[in-house]
Amino acid sequence: MTLRHLMIFTAVVDEGGMNKAAKTLHLSQPNISQAIAELEQHYGVKLFERLSQRLYLTKEGELLLSFSRHILDSYKQMEEVMNQAVEKTQIQIGCSVSVGTCLINRILDKAERVLPKCEFQVKVTNSSEIEQALLTNQIDIGMIEGVVSDENLIAAPMCKDELVIVCGKAHPFAKKESISLKALEGQNYVSRESGSTERNQYEQFLEQKGIRLKRIFCSTNTEAIKNAVVHGRGIAIFSKRMIEKEAVEGSLIIVPVEDIHIIRDFHFIRHKNKYMSKTLQIMQDICTDL
């Protein structure tokens, strides 16, 4: 078994078949088939099942894939370090919308001073996609809010954040000093997509208390949600950090709920098998020392 076998195996998975992998790797299909057969013979397992002219990974194939991705990544990093293939180090960062809105530029400002030769590429999306990108080695590090569930990911706390209920200034809640938890029952609710709401601790808390919101507006865009609330579509749940400007201006009103404070942590996350170079370690130190 060689690195070539792992490269071919991973390409077959990523491309969804041997024909496409052969084109991507500029090899013949017989060479691809032979490499997969040699891998299966080497480990004494079947890596793919062919059903309806499509390939599906077996459980053994999924296990090999998890190791293969990180072996190939480690090899790539070794080549870059040992051969000094590029003058600049590049770090792929994934961050949730909350982190991308409130913290990432502060983090990058410091990182660019400490690591002037480093190039940073940032992807802002929901936390579920950040986790998946780490698991498939599409990004180097992640920054998200909430709890990390996958055992292959390691999380280090960055800072705390509070989730709050907000409404527009024409909403009945706007003139109240505070509201009861029961007052939220049946309220029109403006929210983010499911990859984010699954991590919304406030929603989870309301569900546990039997409080049901009426979801009438759903968007992947934070500004669209803010505008919907400003125009009276309903209430929303936001990171307090994300609506500081609007709260000061008065376009969004923070609605205190009696005796309820939902505090969460922002986390720096990485794959447990990720090689932590000096540069990545510096990035972790910056993130966990906010």
C-alpha contacts under 8 A as a table, 3 or more apart, distances in Angstrom:
res1	aa1	res2	aa2	distance
1	M	5	H	6.25
1	M	38	E	7.71
1	M	39	L	6.56
1	M	42	H	7.00
2	T	5	H	5.31
2	T	6	L	6.78
3	L	6	L	5.08
3	L	7	M	6.11
3	L	72	L	7.42
4	R	7	M	5.04
4	R	8	I	6.17
5	H	8	I	5.22
5	H	9	F	6.06
5	H	35	A	5.68
5	H	36	I	7.13
5	H	39	L	6.86
6	L	9	F	4.99
6	L	10	T	5.97
6	L	68	S	5.87
6	L	72	L	7.60
7	M	10	T	5.29
7	M	11	A	6.07
7	M	68	S	7.90
7	M	72	L	7.32
8	I	11	A	5.07
8	I	12	V	6.21
8	I	21	A	7.31
8	I	25	L	7.78
8	I	32	I	6.56
8	I	35	A	7.08
8	I	36	I	7.60
9	F	12	V	5.25
9	F	13	V	6.54
9	F	35	A	7.73
9	F	36	I	6.37
9	F	65	L	7.97
10	T	13	V	5.16
10	T	14	D	6.14
10	T	65	L	6.66
10	T	68	S	7.01
10	T	69	R	7.19
11	A	14	D	5.03
11	A	15	E	5.79
11	A	21	A	5.40
11	A	24	T	7.90
11	A	25	L	7.89
12	V	15	E	5.31
12	V	16	G	5.76
12	V	17	G	5.12
12	V	18	M	5.40
12	V	20	K	7.46
12	V	21	A	5.06
13	V	16	G	5.19
13	V	17	G	6.70
13	V	57	L	7.83
15	E	18	M	7.76
15	E	20	K	5.74
15	E	21	A	5.61
16	G	20	K	7.14
16	G	21	A	7.69
16	G	55	L	7.08
17	G	20	K	5.72
17	G	21	A	6.26
17	G	54	R	7.30
17	G	55	L	6.36
18	M	21	A	4.99
18	M	22	A	5.97
18	M	29	Q	6.37
18	M	32	I	6.44
18	M	33	S	7.15
19	N	22	A	5.18
19	N	23	K	6.49
19	N	29	Q	6.01
20	K	23	K	5.16
20	K	24	T	6.21
21	A	24	T	5.05
21	A	25	L	6.04
21	A	32	I	7.67
22	A	25	L	5.25
22	A	26	H	5.64
22	A	27	L	4.79
22	A	28	S	5.60
22	A	29	Q	5.47
22	A	32	I	6.38
23	K	26	H	4.94
23	K	27	L	6.45
23	K	28	S	7.70
24	T	27	L	7.87
27	L	31	N	6.51
27	L	32	I	7.10
28	S	31	N	5.34
28	S	32	I	6.61
29	Q	32	I	4.99
29	Q	33	S	6.14
30	P	33	S	5.02
30	P	34	Q	5.97
31	N	34	Q	5.10
31	N	35	A	6.20
32	I	35	A	5.25
32	I	36	I	6.40
33	S	36	I	5.26
33	S	37	A	6.14
34	Q	37	A	5.01
34	Q	38	E	6.08
35	A	38	E	5.09
35	A	39	L	6.27
36	I	39	L	5.10
36	I	40	E	6.25
36	I	47	L	7.98
37	A	40	E	5.10
37	A	41	Q	6.09
38	E	41	Q	5.02
38	E	42	H	5.93
39	L	42	H	4.99
39	L	43	Y	6.32
40	E	43	Y	5.43
40	E	44	G	5.52
40	E	45	V	5.21
40	E	46	K	5.61
40	E	47	L	6.38
41	Q	44	G	4.93
41	Q	45	V	6.95
45	V	60	E	6.88
46	K	49	E	7.60
46	K	58	T	6.96
46	K	60	E	7.05
46	K	61	G	7.31
47	L	57	L	5.94
47	L	58	T	5.39
47	L	59	K	7.70
47	L	60	E	5.91
47	L	61	G	4.24
47	L	62	E	7.94
48	F	55	L	6.04
48	F	56	Y	5.38
48	F	57	L	4.58
48	F	58	T	5.38
48	F	61	G	6.54
49	E	55	L	5.66
49	E	56	Y	5.12
49	E	57	L	6.32
49	E	58	T	6.47
50	R	53	Q	6.09
50	R	54	R	5.43
50	R	55	L	4.60
50	R	56	Y	6.29
51	L	54	R	5.30
51	L	55	L	6.45
51	L	56	Y	7.40
57	L	60	E	7.71
57	L	61	G	5.18
57	L	62	E	6.08
58	T	61	G	4.87
58	T	62	E	6.28
59	K	62	E	5.10
59	K	63	L	6.31
60	E	63	L	5.07
60	E	64	L	6.25
61	G	64	L	5.11
61	G	65	L	6.07
62	E	65	L	5.02
62	E	66	S	6.44
63	L	66	S	5.49
63	L	67	F	6.87
64	L	67	F	5.35
64	L	68	S	5.92
65	L	68	S	4.85
65	L	69	R	6.09
66	S	69	R	5.69
66	S	70	H	6.86
67	F	70	H	5.44
67	F	71	I	6.08
68	S	71	I	5.11
68	S	72	L	6.08
69	R	72	L	5.32
69	R	73	D	6.12
69	R	136	T	7.28
69	R	137	N	7.16
70	H	73	D	4.85
70	H	74	S	5.92
70	H	137	N	7.60
70	H	273	N	7.04
70	H	274	K	7.33
71	I	74	S	5.11
71	I	75	Y	6.13
72	L	75	Y	5.01
72	L	76	K	6.14
73	D	76	K	5.01
73	D	77	Q	6.19
73	D	137	N	7.76
74	S	77	Q	5.08
74	S	78	M	6.04
74	S	275	Y	6.97
75	Y	78	M	5.00
75	Y	79	E	6.17
76	K	79	E	5.17
76	K	80	E	6.29
77	Q	80	E	5.08
77	Q	81	V	6.10
78	M	81	V	5.17
78	M	82	M	5.87
79	E	82	M	5.31
79	E	83	N	5.66
79	E	84	Q	7.58
79	E	85	A	7.39
80	E	83	N	5.46
80	E	84	Q	5.19
80	E	85	A	5.01
80	E	86	V	6.98
81	V	84	Q	5.15
81	V	85	A	7.30
82	M	85	A	8.00
84	Q	87	E	6.85
86	V	89	T	7.10
87	E	117	K	7.74
88	K	117	K	5.37
88	K	118	C	5.42
88	K	119	E	6.52
89	T	117	K	6.74
89	T	118	C	4.76
89	T	119	E	6.06
90	Q	118	C	5.75
90	Q	119	E	4.66
90	Q	120	F	5.88
90	Q	121	Q	7.45
91	I	118	C	7.35
91	I	119	E	6.32
91	I	120	F	5.08
91	I	121	Q	6.24
91	I	139	I	7.79
91	I	140	D	6.32
91	I	141	I	7.96
91	I	280	L	7.88
92	Q	120	F	6.22
92	Q	121	Q	4.95
92	Q	122	V	6.15
92	Q	123	K	7.89
92	Q	138	Q	7.75
92	Q	139	I	4.78
92	Q	140	D	5.17
92	Q	141	I	6.79
93	I	120	F	7.14
93	I	121	Q	5.98
93	I	122	V	4.75
93	I	123	K	6.24
93	I	139	I	5.78
93	I	140	D	6.07
93	I	141	I	5.26
93	I	142	G	5.74
93	I	143	M	7.87
94	G	122	V	5.78
94	G	123	K	4.79
94	G	124	V	5.97
94	G	125	T	7.44
94	G	130	I	5.70
94	G	133	A	7.91
94	G	139	I	6.39
94	G	140	D	7.92
94	G	141	I	6.38
94	G	142	G	4.62
94	G	143	M	6.37
95	C	99	V	5.92
95	C	100	G	5.80
95	C	104	I	7.79
95	C	122	V	7.39
95	C	123	K	6.32
95	C	124	V	5.04
95	C	125	T	6.47
95	C	126	N	7.65
95	C	127	S	7.27
95	C	130	I	6.65
95	C	142	G	5.48
95	C	143	M	4.60
95	C	144	I	5.72
96	S	99	V	5.30
96	S	100	G	5.88
96	S	124	V	5.57
96	S	125	T	5.20
96	S	126	N	4.99
96	S	127	S	5.24
96	S	130	I	7.23
96	S	143	M	6.46
96	S	144	I	5.07
96	S	145	E	7.17
97	V	100	G	4.86
97	V	101	T	5.93
97	V	124	V	5.80
97	V	125	T	5.78
97	V	126	N	6.23
97	V	222	T	7.83
98	S	101	T	5.20
98	S	102	C	5.99
98	S	103	L	7.81
98	S	144	I	7.78
98	S	145	E	7.58
98	S	239	S	6.91
98	S	242	M	6.76
99	V	102	C	5.25
99	V	103	L	5.02
99	V	104	I	5.84
99	V	143	M	6.74
99	V	144	I	6.51
99	V	145	E	7.62
99	V	266	F	7.75
100	G	103	L	6.08
100	G	104	I	5.06
100	G	105	N	7.60
100	G	124	V	5.93
101	T	104	I	6.93
101	T	242	M	6.69
102	C	105	N	7.69
102	C	241	R	6.29
102	C	242	M	6.08
103	L	106	R	5.40
103	L	107	I	6.27
104	I	107	I	4.98
104	I	108	L	6.02
105	N	108	L	4.93
105	N	109	D	5.94
106	R	109	D	5.22
106	R	110	K	6.58
107	I	110	K	5.43
107	I	111	A	6.11
107	I	286	I	6.90
107	I	287	C	6.66
108	L	111	A	4.81
108	L	112	E	5.87
109	D	112	E	5.41
109	D	113	R	6.58
110	K	113	R	5.24
110	K	114	V	6.30
110	K	286	I	7.51
111	A	114	V	5.12
111	A	115	L	5.61
111	A	116	P	7.73
111	A	283	M	6.87
111	A	286	I	7.20
112	E	115	L	5.10
112	E	116	P	5.06
112	E	117	K	7.97
112	E	118	C	7.21
113	R	116	P	5.65
115	L	118	C	5.45
115	L	279	T	7.70
125	T	129	E	6.62
125	T	130	I	6.91
126	N	129	E	5.63
126	N	130	I	6.54
126	N	195	G	5.86
126	N	196	S	5.59
127	S	130	I	4.98
127	S	131	E	6.34
127	S	144	I	5.79
127	S	145	E	7.31
127	S	195	G	6.62
127	S	196	S	6.30
127	S	199	R	7.84
128	S	131	E	5.25
128	S	132	Q	6.38
128	S	195	G	5.38
128	S	196	S	7.16
129	E	132	Q	5.01
129	E	133	A	6.05
129	E	195	G	7.46
130	I	133	A	5.08
130	I	134	L	6.34
130	I	142	G	6.35
130	I	144	I	7.77
131	E	134	L	5.22
131	E	135	L	6.29
131	E	142	G	7.58
131	E	153	L	7.91
132	Q	135	L	5.03
132	Q	136	T	6.26
133	A	136	T	5.24
133	A	137	N	5.96
133	A	138	Q	4.94
133	A	139	I	5.82
134	L	137	N	4.94
134	L	138	Q	6.07
134	L	139	I	5.53
134	L	140	D	6.65
134	L	141	I	6.96
134	L	142	G	7.31
134	L	270	R	6.63
134	L	271	H	6.16
135	L	138	Q	7.83
135	L	152	N	7.58
135	L	153	L	7.80
135	L	271	H	6.62
137	N	140	D	6.74
139	I	142	G	7.47
140	D	270	R	6.97
140	D	274	K	7.80
141	I	268	F	7.32
141	I	269	I	6.02
141	I	270	R	5.06
141	I	271	H	7.87
142	G	268	F	5.83
142	G	269	I	4.98
142	G	270	R	6.23
143	M	266	F	6.99
143	M	267	H	5.56
143	M	268	F	4.63
143	M	269	I	5.99
144	I	266	F	5.58
144	I	267	H	5.37
144	I	268	F	6.76
144	I	269	I	7.53
145	E	199	R	7.74
145	E	264	R	7.05
145	E	265	D	5.82
145	E	266	F	4.20
145	E	267	H	5.91
146	G	199	R	5.80
146	G	200	N	7.47
146	G	201	Q	7.46
146	G	264	R	6.17
146	G	265	D	6.02
146	G	266	F	6.51
146	G	267	H	7.46
147	V	199	R	7.20
148	V	153	L	7.26
148	V	154	I	7.99
148	V	155	A	7.00
149	S	153	L	7.96
150	D	153	L	5.75
151	E	154	I	7.59
152	N	271	H	5.92
152	N	272	K	5.60
152	N	273	N	7.89
153	L	269	I	6.56
153	L	270	R	5.61
153	L	271	H	4.55
153	L	272	K	5.38
154	I	269	I	5.50
154	I	270	R	5.49
154	I	271	H	6.11
154	I	272	K	5.67
155	A	267	H	5.80
155	A	268	F	5.60
155	A	269	I	4.41
155	A	270	R	6.80
156	A	267	H	5.39
156	A	268	F	5.14
156	A	269	I	6.38
156	A	288	T	7.10
157	P	265	D	6.37
157	P	266	F	6.03
157	P	267	H	4.49
157	P	268	F	6.28
157	P	288	T	6.28
158	M	265	D	7.00
158	M	266	F	5.33
158	M	267	H	5.15
158	M	268	F	6.25
158	M	287	C	5.76
158	M	288	T	4.26
158	M	289	D	6.84
158	M	290	L	6.67
159	C	265	D	5.80
159	C	266	F	5.47
159	C	267	H	7.48
159	C	288	T	7.24
159	C	290	L	6.75
160	K	263	I	6.81
160	K	264	R	5.74
160	K	265	D	4.46
160	K	266	F	6.07
161	D	239	S	6.68
161	D	240	K	7.07
161	D	241	R	7.26
161	D	263	I	5.70
161	D	264	R	5.32
161	D	265	D	5.97
161	D	266	F	7.08
162	E	239	S	5.84
162	E	240	K	5.64
162	E	241	R	7.79
162	E	261	H	7.31
162	E	262	I	5.76
162	E	263	I	4.50
162	E	264	R	6.19
163	L	202	Y	6.80
163	L	237	I	6.53
163	L	238	F	5.54
163	L	239	S	4.64
163	L	240	K	5.82
163	L	261	H	7.66
163	L	262	I	5.54
163	L	263	I	6.38
163	L	264	R	7.56
164	V	237	I	5.60
164	V	238	F	5.55
164	V	239	S	6.35
164	V	240	K	6.03
164	V	254	I	6.61
164	V	255	V	7.15
164	V	256	P	7.44
164	V	261	H	7.97
164	V	262	I	7.44
165	I	235	I	6.79
165	I	236	A	5.80
165	I	237	I	4.77
165	I	238	F	6.60
165	I	254	I	5.92
165	I	255	V	5.34
165	I	256	P	7.09
165	I	257	V	7.87
166	V	229	V	7.84
166	V	235	I	5.67
166	V	236	A	5.44
166	V	237	I	6.27
166	V	238	F	7.12
166	V	252	L	6.28
166	V	253	I	5.30
166	V	254	I	4.52
166	V	255	V	5.49
167	C	171	H	6.22
167	C	173	F	7.09
167	C	174	A	6.59
167	C	229	V	5.79
167	C	230	V	6.96
167	C	232	G	7.49
167	C	234	G	6.67
167	C	235	I	4.76
167	C	236	A	6.66
167	C	252	L	5.77
167	C	253	I	5.27
167	C	254	I	6.75
167	C	255	V	7.07
168	G	171	H	5.43
168	G	174	A	6.83
168	G	229	V	5.42
168	G	230	V	4.42
168	G	231	H	6.63
168	G	232	G	5.71
168	G	234	G	7.81
168	G	235	I	7.60
168	G	251	S	6.32
168	G	252	L	5.08
168	G	253	I	5.98
169	K	174	A	5.38
169	K	175	K	7.95
169	K	230	V	7.15
169	K	250	G	7.20
169	K	251	S	6.28
169	K	252	L	6.41
169	K	253	I	6.25
170	A	174	A	6.69
170	A	232	G	6.77
171	H	174	A	5.42
171	H	232	G	6.44
171	H	234	G	7.88
172	P	175	K	6.48
172	P	176	K	7.62
173	F	176	K	5.36
173	F	178	S	7.96
173	F	179	I	7.42
173	F	255	V	6.76
174	A	253	I	6.04
174	A	254	I	7.90
174	A	255	V	6.94
176	K	179	I	6.84
176	K	255	V	7.73
177	E	255	V	7.57
177	E	256	P	7.07
178	S	255	V	6.23
178	S	256	P	4.78
178	S	257	V	5.54
178	S	258	E	6.16
179	I	183	A	6.40
179	I	255	V	7.29
179	I	256	P	6.46
179	I	257	V	5.02
179	I	258	E	5.99
180	S	183	A	5.35
180	S	184	L	7.56
180	S	257	V	5.72
180	S	258	E	5.46
181	L	184	L	5.83
181	L	185	E	7.83
181	L	211	I	7.94
181	L	257	V	6.13
181	L	258	E	6.84
182	K	185	E	5.57
182	K	211	I	6.98
184	L	187	Q	5.54
184	L	211	I	6.94
184	L	212	R	7.67
184	L	213	L	6.95
185	E	211	I	5.26
185	E	212	R	5.34
185	E	213	L	5.90
186	G	211	I	7.79
186	G	212	R	5.72
186	G	213	L	4.80
186	G	214	K	5.40
187	Q	212	R	7.93
187	Q	213	L	5.27
187	Q	214	K	5.63
187	Q	234	G	7.03
187	Q	235	I	7.19
188	N	213	L	6.35
188	N	214	K	4.71
188	N	215	R	5.96
188	N	216	I	6.08
188	N	233	R	7.04
188	N	234	G	4.65
188	N	235	I	6.29
189	Y	213	L	6.00
189	Y	214	K	5.42
189	Y	215	R	4.56
189	Y	216	I	5.83
189	Y	217	F	6.74
189	Y	233	R	7.72
189	Y	234	G	5.14
189	Y	235	I	5.08
189	Y	236	A	5.78
190	V	215	R	6.13
190	V	216	I	6.23
190	V	217	F	4.73
190	V	218	C	5.91
190	V	225	I	6.29
190	V	228	A	7.26
190	V	229	V	7.07
190	V	233	R	7.20
190	V	234	G	5.98
190	V	235	I	6.00
190	V	236	A	5.09
190	V	237	I	7.98
191	S	197	T	7.60
191	S	215	R	7.14
191	S	217	F	6.35
191	S	218	C	4.96
191	S	219	S	6.49
191	S	225	I	6.77
191	S	236	A	6.16
191	S	237	I	7.24
192	R	196	S	6.24
192	R	197	T	6.41
192	R	218	C	5.47
192	R	219	S	5.05
192	R	220	T	5.44
192	R	221	N	7.42
192	R	222	T	7.60
192	R	225	I	7.59
193	E	196	S	5.78
193	E	197	T	6.34
193	E	218	C	6.19
193	E	219	S	5.94
193	E	220	T	5.64
194	S	197	T	4.88
194	S	198	E	5.92
195	G	198	E	5.88
195	G	199	R	7.43
196	S	199	R	5.45
196	S	200	N	6.46
197	T	200	N	4.73
197	T	203	E	7.18
198	E	204	Q	7.91
200	N	203	E	5.44
200	N	204	Q	6.46
201	Q	204	Q	4.96
201	Q	205	F	6.03
201	Q	262	I	7.19
201	Q	264	R	7.61
202	Y	205	F	5.01
202	Y	206	L	6.22
202	Y	237	I	7.46
202	Y	262	I	6.37
203	E	206	L	5.10
203	E	207	E	6.15
204	Q	207	E	5.11
204	Q	208	Q	6.24
205	F	208	Q	5.13
205	F	209	K	6.36
206	L	209	K	5.04
206	L	210	G	6.18
206	L	211	I	5.02
206	L	212	R	7.09
207	E	210	G	5.01
207	E	211	I	5.65
207	E	212	R	6.71
208	Q	211	I	7.63
215	R	218	C	7.32
216	I	233	R	7.97
217	F	225	I	7.95
217	F	228	A	7.98
217	F	233	R	7.75
218	C	225	I	7.70
219	S	222	T	7.45
219	S	224	A	6.86
219	S	225	I	6.56
221	N	224	A	5.31
221	N	225	I	6.54
222	T	225	I	5.15
222	T	226	K	6.30
223	E	226	K	5.00
223	E	227	N	6.07
224	A	227	N	5.15
224	A	228	A	6.14
225	I	228	A	5.10
225	I	229	V	6.33
225	I	236	A	7.70
226	K	229	V	5.23
226	K	230	V	6.15
226	K	252	L	7.92
227	N	230	V	4.96
227	N	231	H	6.12
228	A	231	H	5.20
228	A	232	G	6.43
228	A	233	R	5.29
228	A	234	G	7.33
229	V	232	G	5.11
229	V	233	R	5.30
229	V	234	G	5.48
229	V	235	I	6.02
229	V	236	A	6.88
229	V	252	L	7.57
230	V	233	R	7.59
230	V	251	S	6.19
230	V	252	L	6.25
232	G	235	I	7.98
238	F	242	M	6.73
238	F	243	I	7.16
239	S	242	M	5.28
239	S	243	I	7.06
240	K	243	I	5.70
240	K	244	E	6.40
241	R	244	E	5.60
242	M	245	K	7.87
243	I	246	E	5.27
243	I	247	A	5.94
243	I	252	L	7.49
244	E	247	A	5.13
244	E	248	V	6.26
245	K	248	V	5.27
245	K	249	E	6.25
246	E	249	E	4.97
246	E	250	G	5.90
246	E	251	S	5.37
246	E	252	L	5.36
247	A	250	G	5.03
247	A	251	S	6.42
247	A	252	L	5.15
247	A	253	I	5.79
247	A	254	I	6.89
249	E	252	L	7.71
250	G	253	I	6.32
256	P	260	I	7.81
257	V	260	I	5.52
257	V	261	H	7.86
268	F	284	Q	6.84
268	F	287	C	6.69
268	F	288	T	7.23
270	R	274	K	6.86
271	H	274	K	5.17
276	M	279	T	7.72
276	M	280	L	5.53
276	M	281	Q	5.92
277	S	280	L	5.22
277	S	281	Q	6.17
278	K	281	Q	5.07
278	K	282	I	6.21
279	T	282	I	5.14
279	T	283	M	6.38
280	L	283	M	4.97
280	L	284	Q	6.28
281	Q	284	Q	5.05
281	Q	285	D	6.24
282	I	285	D	5.03
282	I	286	I	6.22
283	M	286	I	5.10
283	M	287	C	6.24
284	Q	287	C	5.12
284	Q	288	T	6.09
285	D	288	T	5.27
285	D	289	D	6.00
286	I	289	D	5.33
286	I	290	L	6.72
287	C	290	L	5.94
